[in-house]
Amino acid sequence: MIFQTPIMALLLVSGLAGLVALWSAWFGLRVLRRWNLADGSREQLEMERQTHLISTLFGFVMLAEALALLLFVYNADRMANLFVGAMCAVGTLNVNEYGFPALYLKVATFFAAAVWLIVDRADRAGRDYPLTRVKYAGIILLAPLILAGGAVELTYFAGLETDVITSCCSKLFTPANEGLSSEVTGLPPALALWLLGGSGLAVALSGAASLWWGRGQMLFAVSGVVLFFVALAAIISIISLYVYDHPNHHCPFCLLQPEHGYYGYVLYLPLFFGTALALGAGVLQVFVGRPSLRDILPARIRKLIGLSMVAFGLFGLATIWAIVSSQLIVFG
C-alpha cells in the first residue's frame, strides 16, 4: 500500500521538507543570534550568501508542501474503493486514527507555508532585508509542525490495511452522532447561510476600506479567517445538499468526486487561496512601518487583498451557482 506512486510522492515531499526544515531552523538560530547588516565581517558576509540559498530552498519546499495538500486529499478520495465501507476520502481517512490528524496538519502547513512565502518575498524586496530575522524565526516555529506532519503522515500510510472495515461519510456527517462534525451538520440551513452572508459582507466592506481608504487591513485578515470557518460549516450544513440534490447528504468530501462534477475543487480552491492571501496581508501589515518597506508594503498588501477578494468572490459565485442550479428545495 505504501509503495503506491502518490503515497511515495507525498512521503518524499514530507521527508525532504523535514530535512530542509531542520537544516534551515539550525541556521535560523545562528541568524537570530548574529545577523547584523552593519557588520562587514567575513561571518556576516557568509551568512548573507547562505540566507539566499537556504531561503530559496526552503521556499521551494514550502511550495511543494502547499501543493501536497491537494495531492493528499485527491489520493484519499482515489483510494476509497480499496477499503470496505469507504465511499469517499472520509472512509480512507478513517481506516486508522492518524488519517484526519494528518489532514489537519496538512491544512495547517498549507496556511503556514503560504504566509511564510509571502513574508519571504516581501523581505527580498527590501534593500536591507528587514524581515530576515522574522522569517527565520518563522522557520524555527514551522519546523516542529512540518516534522509532526511528516511523522503522522508516515504513520497513517504505514498503517493502511485493506482488510479493515472503515466507516463511511453517512455515519460521520449526520446530526444523530456526537462530535463537532454532527453539530456542524445539524446547523440550521438558514442560520448557516446568514452567517456566510454576514462574514462575506464583512470581508467585502473591510477589503473595500483597505483598498480605497488604506484602513482595515487587519480587520480584513480576521474577517477572511472567520469566513473560512463559516464557509466550511456552510458547505457541510447546506451547500453540499444543493450540489447533491439530496436533503440528507452532508459530506464535504464527496464533492470532490467526478459524479458531482468535481465541484468541491471549485469551492475549496478559491476559499483556501483567498484565506491564505488574507492571512498574508494581515501579517505584512504588522511590518509596514519598517523604513525600507514603508514605500513597498502598502502596494503589496493592497494587491494581496485584491486577489483575496477575487478568490472569495469566486467562492461566492460557486456557492450561488450551486443553489440556483439545484433542483432541491430546502426552504419552502
C-alpha positions in Angstrom: 0.0 0.0 0.0 2.7 2.4 1.0 4.5 1.9 -2.4 1.8 3.4 -4.5 3.1 6.3 -6.5 1.0 9.2 -4.9 1.9 7.9 -1.4 5.6 7.7 -2.3 5.4 11.2 -3.7 3.7 12.6 -0.6 6.3 10.9 1.7 9.1 12.1 -0.4 7.9 15.7 -0.1 7.4 15.3 3.6 10.8 13.8 4.1 12.5 16.4 2.1 10.6 19.2 3.8 11.6 17.8 7.2 15.3 17.7 6.3 15.3 21.2 4.9 13.3 22.5 7.8 15.8 21.1 10.3 18.7 22.5 8.4 17.0 25.9 8.0 16.0 26.0 11.6 19.5 25.3 12.8 20.8 28.1 10.5 18.0 30.3 11.7 19.2 30.1 15.3 22.5 31.5 14.1 20.7 34.2 12.2 18.7 35.3 15.3 21.9 35.5 17.3 24.4 37.1 15.0 22.6 38.7 12.0 23.8 42.3 11.6 24.0 44.0 8.2 26.1 46.8 9.7 28.8 44.3 10.4 31.2 43.8 7.5 32.9 40.7 8.9 33.5 37.6 7.0 31.0 35.7 9.1 28.2 38.2 8.2 29.1 38.1 4.5 28.9 34.3 4.6 25.6 34.4 6.4 24.2 36.8 3.8 25.1 34.4 1.0 23.8 31.4 2.9 20.5 33.1 3.6 19.8 33.4 -0.2 20.4 29.7 -0.7 18.5 28.5 2.4 15.6 30.8 1.8 15.2 29.8 -1.8 15.4 26.1 -1.0 13.0 26.4 2.0 10.7 28.4 -0.3 10.6 25.7 -2.9 9.9 23.1 -0.2 7.1 25.2 1.3 5.5 25.5 -2.2 5.7 21.7 -2.6 4.1 21.2 0.9 1.3 23.6 -0.1 0.6 21.6 -3.3 0.9 18.3 -1.4 -2.4 19.1 0.4 -4.2 18.9 -2.9 -2.5 15.6 -3.7 -3.2 14.2 -0.2 -6.9 14.9 -0.5 -7.1 13.6 -4.1 -5.3 10.4 -3.2 -7.5 9.8 -0.2 -10.6 10.0 -2.4 -9.0 7.9 -5.1 -8.2 5.1 -2.7 -11.7 4.8 -1.3 -12.5 1.8 -3.4 -9.8 -0.2 -1.8 -11.4 -0.2 1.7 -14.6 -2.0 2.7 -17.2 0.6 3.7 -15.5 3.6 2.2 -17.2 5.6 -0.4 -15.0 8.8 -0.4 -12.0 10.3 1.3 -13.7 10.0 4.7 -13.6 6.3 4.6 -9.9 6.3 3.6 -9.0 8.8 6.4 -11.0 6.7 8.9 -9.0 3.5 8.2 -6.9 4.3 11.2 -6.7 7.1 13.8 -4.0 9.0 12.1 -5.9 9.9 8.9 -7.7 13.0 10.0 -4.8 14.3 12.1 -2.6 14.0 9.0 -5.1 16.0 7.0 -5.4 18.7 9.7 -1.6 19.1 9.9 -1.5 19.3 6.1 -4.0 22.2 6.2 -2.1 24.0 8.9 1.1 23.6 7.0 -0.5 24.9 3.8 -1.5 28.2 5.5 1.8 28.5 7.4 3.7 27.9 4.2 1.7 30.4 2.2 2.3 33.1 4.8 6.0 32.4 5.0 6.3 32.6 1.2 4.6 36.0 1.3 6.9 37.3 4.0 9.9 35.9 2.3 9.0 37.7 -1.0 8.5 41.0 0.9 11.8 40.6 2.7 13.6 40.2 -0.7 12.0 43.5 -1.8 13.6 45.5 1.0 17.1 46.9 0.3 18.3 45.8 3.8 16.4 42.5 4.0 14.4 43.9 7.0 12.4 40.7 7.7 15.3 38.2 7.7 15.1 37.6 11.4 11.3 37.4 11.2 11.2 34.8 8.5 13.9 32.7 10.2 12.1 32.8 13.4 9.1 31.6 11.4 11.2 28.7 10.1 12.1 27.7 13.6 8.4 27.8 14.5 7.4 25.9 11.4 10.0 23.1 11.7 8.1 21.2 14.5 4.8 21.5 12.5 6.5 20.1 9.4 8.2 17.3 11.3 5.0 16.4 13.1 3.0 16.4 9.9 5.5 14.1 8.2 5.6 11.7 11.1 1.8 11.5 11.4 1.5 11.1 7.6 4.1 8.3 7.5 2.3 6.5 10.4 -1.0 6.9 8.7 0.2 5.4 5.4 2.2 2.7 7.1 -1.0 1.6 8.9 -3.3 1.3 5.9 -4.8 -2.2 5.7 -7.2 -3.2 3.0 -8.9 -5.8 5.2 -10.1 -3.1 7.7 -13.8 -2.2 7.6 -14.0 1.6 7.8 -16.9 3.9 8.4 -18.5 6.0 5.6 -19.3 9.7 5.5 -23.0 8.9 6.1 -22.1 7.9 9.6 -19.8 10.8 10.4 -21.7 13.7 8.9 -25.1 13.2 10.5 -26.9 15.0 13.3 -27.6 11.7 15.0 -23.9 11.3 16.1 -21.9 13.1 18.7 -19.0 15.4 18.0 -18.1 18.5 16.1 -19.0 17.1 12.7 -22.5 16.2 13.8 -23.0 19.7 15.3 -21.9 21.4 12.1 -24.1 19.0 10.1 -27.1 19.9 12.3 -26.6 23.7 11.9 -29.9 25.2 10.7 -29.6 25.9 6.9 -31.0 29.4 7.2 -28.6 30.3 10.0 -25.6 28.9 8.0 -26.5 31.0 5.0 -27.0 34.1 7.1 -23.6 33.6 8.8 -22.0 33.0 5.4 -23.5 36.1 4.0 -22.6 38.2 7.1 -19.0 37.1 7.1 -18.8 37.6 3.3 -20.1 41.2 3.8 -17.5 41.8 6.5 -14.8 40.7 4.1 -16.2 42.9 1.3 -16.5 46.0 3.5 -13.1 45.7 5.2 -11.5 44.9 1.9 -13.1 47.9 0.2 -11.9 50.1 3.1 -8.4 48.7 2.8 -8.2 49.3 -1.0 -9.8 52.7 -1.2 -9.0 54.3 2.2 -6.0 52.4 3.3 -7.6 51.2 6.5 -8.9 48.0 7.9 -6.2 45.6 6.7 -6.1 43.7 10.0 -9.9 43.5 10.1 -9.8 42.1 6.6 -7.4 39.4 7.6 -9.5 38.5 10.6 -12.7 38.6 8.6 -11.1 36.3 6.0 -10.2 33.7 8.6 -13.8 33.9 10.1 -15.2 33.5 6.6 -13.1 30.4 6.0 -14.5 28.5 9.0 -18.1 29.8 8.4 -17.8 28.7 4.8 -16.7 25.2 5.8 -19.6 24.9 8.2 -22.0 26.2 5.5 -20.6 23.7 2.9 -21.3 20.8 5.3 -24.7 22.0 6.6 -26.4 23.4 3.4 -24.3 24.0 0.3 -23.5 20.3 -0.1 -27.2 19.5 -0.1 -27.7 21.7 -3.2 -24.8 20.1 -5.0 -26.0 16.6 -4.3 -29.7 17.4 -4.8 -30.2 15.4 -1.7 -31.6 16.6 1.7 -29.5 14.3 3.9 -26.1 14.1 2.2 -23.8 16.4 4.0 -20.3 15.0 3.2 -17.8 17.7 2.2 -15.5 15.1 0.6 -17.9 13.5 -1.9 -18.0 17.0 -3.6 -14.6 16.1 -4.9 -15.8 13.1 -6.9 -16.4 13.1 -10.7 -20.1 12.2 -10.4 -20.6 15.6 -8.8 -18.5 17.4 -11.4 -15.5 17.8 -9.0 -17.5 20.7 -7.6 -15.6 20.6 -4.3 -12.5 21.9 -6.1 -14.5 24.8 -7.4 -15.5 25.7 -3.8 -12.3 24.8 -1.9 -9.5 26.1 -4.1 -10.7 29.8 -4.1 -11.7 29.5 -0.4 -8.3 28.3 0.7 -6.3 30.7 -1.5 -8.4 33.6 -0.5 -7.9 32.8 3.2 -4.1 32.4 2.7 -3.8 35.7 0.9 -5.9 37.4 3.6 -3.6 36.0 6.3 -0.5 37.1 4.3 -1.9 40.7 4.0 -2.5 40.8 7.8 1.0 39.6 8.6 2.6 42.1 6.3 0.6 44.9 7.8 2.5 44.3 11.0 5.7 45.3 9.3 4.5 48.2 7.2 6.4 50.7 9.4 9.8 49.2 8.6 11.8 52.1 6.9 12.9 50.1 3.8 9.4 48.6 3.4 7.4 51.8 4.0 7.1 52.5 0.3 6.8 48.9 -0.8 4.4 47.1 1.5 1.2 49.2 1.1 1.1 48.3 -2.6 1.8 44.7 -1.9 -0.8 44.5 0.8 -3.4 46.1 -1.5 -2.5 43.5 -4.2 -2.9 40.6 -1.7 -6.2 42.0 -0.5 -7.5 42.5 -4.1 -6.5 38.9 -5.1 -8.0 37.6 -1.9 -11.3 39.4 -2.6 -11.3 37.9 -6.1 -10.8 34.4 -4.7 -13.5 34.9 -2.1 -15.8 36.3 -4.8 -15.2 33.2 -6.9 -16.2 31.1 -3.9 -19.3 33.2 -3.5 -20.3 32.7 -7.2 -19.7 29.0 -6.9 -22.0 28.9 -3.9 -24.7 30.9 -5.6 -24.5 28.7 -8.7 -24.8 25.6 -6.6 -28.0 26.9 -5.1 -29.7 28.3 -8.2 -28.8 25.4 -10.4 -30.1 22.8 -7.9 -33.4 21.1 -8.1 -33.5 20.7 -4.3 -35.9 22.9 -2.4 -34.7 23.5 1.1 -36.8 26.5 2.0 -40.5 26.1 1.1 
